[in-house]
């Protein structure tokens, strides 16, 4: 599949995308020689989303047909999740919040992306 370059997009804008989509359902945009992005018409996007949802439904139906499901109350479900997470008594929500806090604490304060941007 031929790709658009970021420079094509910069110089020709949406016209470059429209030209590319006239010949194929998706257009790949390359940045510095590496394929990075895909653009498509909304109709194609909706079609692909529908395919994705159909596949998820088929997988769920296969799981039910094979007996890979659990019937339980909300309280039983939460207890099973806590046991699976090994959260030490914390609810899954508290355990997830703690995990996010640990990840945030590992970020280096010296990273450029973490520093506030200057106003001017």
C-alpha positions in Angstrom: 0.0 0.0 0.0 1.5 3.3 -1.0 1.9 5.8 1.8 1.6 9.5 2.1 4.5 11.3 3.7 4.1 13.8 6.5 5.6 16.3 4.1 2.8 15.5 1.5 0.3 16.1 4.2 2.0 19.3 5.3 2.2 20.8 1.8 -1.0 19.5 0.2 -3.2 18.9 3.2 -6.5 17.2 2.9 -6.2 17.0 -0.9 -3.4 14.5 -0.5 -5.6 12.3 1.7 -8.6 12.6 -0.7 -6.4 11.7 -3.6 -5.0 8.6 -1.9 -8.4 7.5 -0.7 -9.7 7.7 -4.2 -7.7 4.5 -5.0 -7.8 2.6 -1.7 -9.9 2.3 1.5 -7.0 3.4 3.8 -4.1 5.7 3.5 -0.9 5.2 5.5 1.0 8.3 6.6 4.7 7.9 7.1 6.8 10.1 9.3 10.6 10.1 8.7 10.3 7.0 6.6 8.3 4.9 9.1 4.6 4.1 8.7 2.9 5.9 11.7 -0.8 6.6 11.0 -3.7 5.4 9.0 -6.6 7.6 7.7 -9.8 6.4 6.1 -13.3 7.6 5.2 -15.8 7.5 8.1 -17.8 4.9 6.3 -14.8 2.6 6.3 -14.1 3.3 9.9 -17.7 2.4 10.9 -17.5 -0.8 8.8 -14.3 -1.8 10.6 -15.8 -1.0 14.0 -18.9 -3.1 13.1 -16.6 -6.0 12.1 -14.8 -5.7 15.4 -18.0 -5.7 17.4 -19.3 -8.7 15.4 -16.1 -10.6 16.2 -16.4 -9.8 19.9 -20.0 -11.0 19.9 -19.0 -14.2 18.1 -16.3 -14.8 20.7 -18.7 -14.2 23.5 -21.2 -16.6 22.0 -18.5 -19.2 21.6 -17.5 -18.8 25.2 -21.1 -19.2 26.4 -21.6 -22.3 24.2 -18.4 -23.8 25.6 -19.4 -23.1 29.2 -16.7 -20.5 29.8 -18.8 -18.2 32.0 -19.7 -17.7 35.6 -23.1 -17.0 37.1 -22.7 -15.1 40.4 -24.0 -12.2 42.4 -22.3 -8.8 42.4 -20.8 -9.5 45.8 -19.5 -12.9 44.7 -18.0 -11.3 41.6 -16.2 -8.6 43.7 -14.8 -11.3 46.0 -13.6 -13.3 43.1 -11.9 -10.3 41.6 -10.2 -9.4 44.9 -8.9 -13.0 45.1 -7.6 -12.8 41.6 -5.9 -9.5 42.1 -4.5 -10.5 45.5 -5.3 -7.0 46.7 -4.9 -7.9 50.4 -8.5 -6.8 51.2 -8.6 -3.7 49.1 -11.5 -3.5 46.7 -10.4 -3.8 43.0 -11.1 -0.1 42.6 -8.8 0.8 45.5 -6.2 -1.7 44.2 -6.3 -0.1 40.7 -6.0 3.4 42.2 -2.9 2.2 44.2 -1.4 0.7 41.1 -1.8 3.9 39.2 -0.3 5.8 42.1 2.8 3.5 42.0 3.2 4.0 38.3 2.9 7.8 38.7 5.5 7.8 41.4 8.0 6.0 39.1 7.8 8.8 36.5 11.0 10.9 36.5 10.2 14.6 37.4 13.1 15.6 35.1 11.4 14.4 31.9 10.7 17.1 29.4 7.1 15.9 28.9 6.4 16.1 32.7 7.5 19.7 33.1 4.9 22.5 32.8 5.0 24.5 29.6 6.0 28.1 29.8 3.4 30.7 28.9 5.6 32.5 26.4 
